[in-house]
Amino acid sequence: MRQLAALVLMMLLHQLSFSQNENLSPAKKTALESVNKHSKELTALSDSVWTYAETALKEHRSSAILSAYAEKQGFKVTRNVAGLSTAFIAEYGSGKPIIGVLGEFDALQGLSQKAQTTKEPVTLGNPGHGCGHNLLGVGGLGAALAIKELIQKNIIKGTVRFYGTPAEEDYAGKVYMAREGVFNDLDVCLDWHPDYEIKVNNQSTQAIVDYTVSFKGKSAHAAADPWDARSALDAAELFNTGINFYREHVKPSVRMHYVYLEAGKIPNVVPDTASVWIWLRDSKRAGVEVLEDRMKNIAQGAALMAGVSYKTFLNNGLYEELVIDKGAELLQRNLDSLGGITYTPEETKFADDIMKQFGMESKGIDGSVKPLKPTAPDPVGGSSDVGDISWIVPEISLLVTTAPKETPWHSWVVVACGGMSIGHKGMLYASKALASTMIDLYTNPQEVKDIRDEFIAKKGSEQWHALLPSGPPIMRKD
C-alpha cells in the first residue's frame, strides 16, 4: 500500500512540475526533475527519520542514514563536525560561489504519534517529530542533490554544501559548528522550516540566553534547628520573585521563563542546594544583554538575603535572525514561479479530521503561495540557532505547508502529518523552491553581490561570537 501511495505521489508531482512551471529556465526544470526522480528515496529517508524520532545530540541513526545517502550520491562527507557526533557536512563541486543549505533532524520529547487522525502514540512517552525536522533535513538534502547533479553536468559552476545540523531544539548545535568556523567561507546560505503556509520567512527570531542559576547554602533539621541552616531554596524562590517583579519594567518584546531544576529532597531538611533554569529573550541581542545584567544582580541580591552563595552558568545563547530583503525577494520570485501545492480530497479530509480530533476548528490545508510581507520590528516569539548563522553569512529562509491551517506547532498533529503525504509534499516542494533559488545564485553573480552588500550594511560593526561555555555541550538527563 505504501509503495502504491509513493508511486501515485511521484506521478502527481511529475505532472504538477510541468503543468505549473513551463516558463522556468532549463536548469530549474532539470532541478525539479531531479527532485521528482529522487522523490521516492527522499520520502523513504524522511519516514525513517520520522520513525527513529531521536532527540538532541542523540540523532545517531538519523545522521547516519542521511550522511550515508549523501555519500552514495557522490558528495564528500565529513562527519563528527565540531566534535558533535551527529553533525556532518556533505559537499560537492569546487570554487565560487559556495552556497550552503541547512538541515535538521532532531525530535521532541513525549510527542510519539502514529500517522493518523486520532491521538495514539507509537510508543507512549517516546519522542516524536513535532517540529517536522524529519522533513526539514531531507528537504534540504534534496535541494543540495539537485544542485550537485547540475554541477556534475556542467550546467552550473561552484560548490554546494549541505550541513547536517543536530540539536536545534536544545543545545544549539549550529552555534557549536559556527564556533569552529565551518560557515565562514559561504557566500549565501539557505534554510527552510515546516509550517502551515508557503511563504518567505522574512520575519526575525528572538535573541535568547539560557542560564542555570545555582545557590549553595547549609542544611539542618527543618524542625529541630532551622536557625543553623542557610536555605538555598529560599534564595531560589527570592530569585524568581525578583524576576517576576522585574516583569513590570521590561519592554513588551521581552520574554522570561524558568523552571526549578533542584529544590530539595524532603520537607524536614532545609535544602543546601537549589537551582533554576531560566531563559531570557528579546527581539535584539542588545536587549538580551540588559536582561542578563539585571538577572545576575537579582541572583546576587537573592543570595545576600538568604545568606548563601550563588553561581550563574551560561548554557548557551542565540542571536536574532538578520533578515536580508534581497534574498527574500529572490526566494519570493521562485515561489511565485513554482506555484503552490495541490492536495487530494483524502488529504484535505485528513487535515479536517485531525484538527477536529485536536479540538480546534477545521480550516482546511493551505497550499497557496503567500505574498511577501514587510518584516515586523519585533518577532512574534521563538528562537533558533539559524539566527547565529545569519550573522556569519546572509541567510534566505523559507516556510512550507506540511500541516493543516493554524496547526499548533510542537503538537502531535505535526507529528502525524509529517509521517504521511501532506508532509511529504511539503518537503519535496521545499527541495524544489530551495534548488530553484540556489540556481539563481549560481548563475547570476549580481544576485550574490546585492545580497552580500545588504548583509554587510545591516550587520555593521557587530562582531558575532558564540554564546557558549567552553568545551562540548553538557548533556542533561532526560
N, C-alpha and C positions, 0 to 999 in steps of 0.2 A: 504493500500500500504506500509506504514512504517513497519507494523508487518511482511509482507511478506519479505521485504528487510532485516529486522533484522534476520528472520529465515534463509534466504539464506546465510547471513554473518556468522551466527553461524555454519552452515553446512560446509562452506568453511574453517573456522578456525579449526573446528574439524578434517577435512580431512588433512589440512595442518600440524597440530601438529603431526600427526602420520606418515605422509609421509616424513617429514624432520627430525624428532627427534627420530629415532629408537634407537640411541645409548645413549640416556640420561639415567641418573640414575632413579630408581623407584620414588624417592622423587621429582625429577624435572618433571617427567611425570605426577605425581599427581598434582603438582602445575599448570602445563599447563592445565590439565583437569579442575582444579578449575576455572581458568580464562575463559575457554570456557563455563563452566557451568553457570557462572555469567555474561557472556558477554552481554546478553540482558538487565540485570539490570544495568550494568555499562554503557552501551550505553545510556540508558534512563536517568541515572544520569547526564551524560555529556551533553546530549541535554537540560536537564532542566537548568543546569548552563549556557549553551550557550544562552538559551532564557532569563534568568534573566539578564545577562550581567551587573553585578554590579561592580562599581569602588572601589578603595582602601578604606578599612575600612567601606564600605557600603555593603559588601557581605553577608547581613543578611540571605537571603533566600538560597543562595548557601551554606553557612556554615551550616545552619540548616538542609538542605537535606542530606549533606554528613555526618554530625555527627550523624544524626538520623539513617542513613543506617548502619553506623559502629556499633552503639549501638544495632540495630536489629540483626546484625551478631554476637553479643556476645562480642564485645570489651567493655572495661571500658573506658568511655568517660569523659574527663574533659573539660569543656567549659570556656570561658572568661579567657583564659590563658594570663598572664602578663597584665591583665586589658584591653585587646583588646577583644571587644565583639564578633568578628568574628573569633578569634583564638581558636583552640581546639586541644586536644591530644587524640588519640584512642589507647589503649594499651591492649595487651593480652599476657599471659604467665607469667613466673617467672624465676628469676635467670639469669645467664650469658650464652651466650653473649646477650647484649641488642643492637639490630640493629634497626636503625631508617630509615624512608623514608619520604621525604618531599613532600608536596602537596600545590599547589597554586590555586586560583580561582577568581582573580580579572581581570576585563576587562579594556579596554582603552576608553577614551572619544572620541566621534564623529565617531566611526567606525561601527555603526549599518549596517548590511548587511544580506540579505537573502542567504540561502544556494543554490545559483545558479551561473551560469557563467557570468551573466551580472550584472553590478553595480546597485543595488537597495536596499536602506536601509529598514529594517523592520519598523523603525520609524526614520525620519530624525533628525539628531543631537544627537541621543542617543548613548550610548556606544556599543562596540562590542568586541569580544574576538580576537583581532588582534595579540595576542601572544600565542594563543592556551591554555590558562590556564583552560578553561573548560575541556580540555583533560588531562592536567597536573595533577590536583588534583585527578581526578577519576582514572587515570592510576596508581598513587602511592598507592591509597587506594586499588585498585585491587590486587596489589602485596602484600600488607600487609594482605589482606584477604586470599590469597593463603597460606601464611606463617602461619597465625593463624590456618587454618584448619589442617596443618601439625603438629603444636604443639598440637592441640586438639586431634589428632590421635596418639600422642606419637611417631611420625616418627622423629621429631627433638625436641630439647630442648632449652629453652631460652625465651627471651622476644622480641616481635615485637612491635614497636611503630610508629604510623602514626601521623605526625604533619600537622594539617591544618593551613597553614601559610598565613595570609592575606597580602594585600598591598605590593606586591613585586614591582609593577610598580611605587609606590610612598609611602613615609613614612618609607620604610624598616622595614616591620612588623617582620621579623625574628630577627632583631637586638634587638627589644624590648623584644621578647621572650628569646633571648640569655642572655640579661641582667639579667633576672630572674633565669638563671641557668638551664633551662629545658633541655638543650642538654648535660649538663656536664657529665652525667653518661653513655652516649652512648659509645659503643666500636667502631662502624663504622656507618656512615650514607650514604644513597644513595639518589640521585635525578635524575630527567630526565627533558628534555625540548623538546617540538615540534621543528621540523626543516625540511629541505628538503633533509636530508641524514640520514642514520642509521650509527652511529659511536660512539665510546667512546669520550666523551667530556674531553679530557685531555689538553685543552688549558685554560689558566688562564683568568681572567677578569681584568678590570681596577679598581684600588682603586679610590675612589672619596670622596670629601666633598661637601656638599650642604649648602651654606650660603645665608642669607639675609643681605645686607649692606644698612643701613638706614642713611639718612642725615637730620638734623634738622636746619633750618635757620630762617629767619624772612621775612614775606610778606610785600609788599607795592604795590601801583599802578605802573604798568609797564611803564606808560607814564608820570604820574604826578610827582612822586618822587621815581624812581627806586634806587636812591642813598641811600635811607633809608632801602632798602631790603638787605637780605643776601640769595642768591638763593640756595636752596637745590638741585635744578635741575642742576645748574652749577656744583656743587660738583659731582653729579651722572654722568654727562657727562665727567667731568675730570677724574673721577674714571675709567670709561670704556675706555677712551682714553689711560690712563696709562696701563690698562690691554692689550689693543691692541698693544701698543708699546712693552710690555713685551713679546709678542709672538715671536719676533725675537730671544729671548735669552733663550728659553726653549728647552728641548730635543724633538726629533721627536715623542716620545711616549706620549707627553702631549696633552691634550685637555682642552680648556677653553671655556665655553659658558654661555651666560647670556640673561636675558630679563629685561625690566623695569616693576616693579610692580606698581610704583606710580611715576608720572612725572608732576603733576599739573593738574588743572581742566579747566582753561581758560587762553588764552594768555595774557590778560591785568592784571593778578595778578601774581606777582613773587612768584613762589611756595616756601612755607616754609617747605615742607616735600617732600622727594623723596626717592625711594628705588630701589635696584637692586637685582635680584635673580640670583646667579652665581654658576655654578658647575665647579669644578676643578678636573681633572683626570690625573693619570699617571699609569704606569704598576705596581708600587710598592707603598705601603703606605708611605715609607720613602720619595719618590719623591713628594708625595702629601703634605707632611709636609713642604717642601721647598716652594711649591706654596702658601700654606696657609700664611706663614710668609710674603712673598712678597706681596700677595694680601692685607693683613692688613696694610702694610706700604703704599701701593698705596692709600688705603682708607683714611689713616691719612693725606697723602700729599694732596689729593683732598679736604679734609675738610679744611685744612690750607689755601689753595689757595682761596677757596670760602668764608672763614670766617664763617664756620658753624661747628656744632658738628656732630659726627658720631658714629654709633654702628655697630658691626658685630655680627650676631647671627647664631650659628651653628644649622641648621635644622636637619641634620643627615650626616652620612658618612659611607662608606663601605670599607672593606678590599678587596684586590685582592684574588682570589681563590688559595689556596695552592694545587697544583696537586700532587697526590700520585701515582707514577708509578706502584707499586704493585697492587693497586686497579684497575688501568686502564687495566693492563694485565689480571687480573681476569675477568673483565667485557668483554674484547675482546674475551676471550676463550668461554664465554657463548654466545655471539653474533654469533661467528663462528659456534657453535653447533646448534643454533636455525635456522640459515639461514635467508634469507630476507623475504620480503613481496611481494606477487603476486597480481597484480591488474587486474581487468576485463577490457575488451575493452571500456566499458562505463565509467569507472573511468579514464582511460587514455585519452579518448576524453574530459571528463570534465576538466582534467588538461590542455590539449592543448587549449581548447576553452577559459578557464578563463584567461590564460596568454595572449592570443591574445586580449581579451577584455581589459586587463590591459595595453596593449600597449607594451608588451615585446615579445621576441622570444619564441616560444614554444619549450621546450626541454624535454617534457615528464615528467614522475614521476619516481623517482629512489628508488626502494625498496631493493637494494642490500646492503650488509654489507661492509662497508669500512674498509680497513686495518688500524691498529694503526699507527699514525704518531708521530714523535718527538714533544715535547712541545716547541713551539716558545718562544724566550726570552721575546718578548713583544706581548700582545694580540692585535687583530685587533681593537677592540673597544667594549664598552659596560660594564656595571657594574651590579652586582647582590648581593642581601643580602645573597645568598648562600656562597659568599666569606667569610663572617664573621663566618659562621658555620664551614667552613673548617679550621679555626684556633683554634677551640674548639675540634673538633673530625674529624678524617680522612673522607674525602668525596670521593664518587665514583659517577661520573656524566655521564649521557647517553643522546644522542640525537637520535630522531627517526623521520622518514619521516611522515609528516602529511599534506604536501602541495607539489605542483609541483616543479621541479628542478629550483633553483635560484629564488624562490619567494621572493620578498621584504617583510621583516617581518614588523609587525605593519601596515599591509595593509588590505584592505577589502578582498583580495584574501585569506588570512589566516583565516579570519572570516568565509567565505563561506565554505572552505574546512573543517574547524573544526566542522561544523554542518552537515556533511554528511559522507559517508562511508570511504573516504580517511582518514579523521581524526580519525574515529572510529577504523580503522585497526591499525593505528599507536599507538593509545592509548592502545589497547589490547596487541599489541606486546611489548610495554614498560612494561606493567604489567608482562608479561612472562619473559622478559630479567632481570628485577629487581629481581623478585622472584627467578629465577634460580641462580643469583649471590648471593643472600642472603642465599640460601641453602648451598652454598659452605662455607660461613662464619659460619653458624651454625654447620656444620658437620666437619669442618677442622680447629681446633684451631690454627694451624700453619699459615694459611692464615691471620687470625686476628692479630697474633703476628707480622708477617712480615709487614703488612700494618701499624700497630701502631708503630713499630720500625722506619720505614721510616718517618712517621709523626713526631715523636719526634725529629728525627735527622734534618729534614727540618725546623721545627718550631724553633728549637734552643732556644735562650733566649727570643724570642719575647713573650710578655705577652699581650694577647688580651684584649682590653677594648672597651666598647660600645661608639661609636662616636655619642652620642645623647645628647640633652638637658635633664635636669631633668624632671620627670613627664611624662604623656601620650603624644601621638602625638598631635600637634596643627593642627587642621583641617583647610585647606584653603577653601575659597569659590570657587565653580566650575566656 
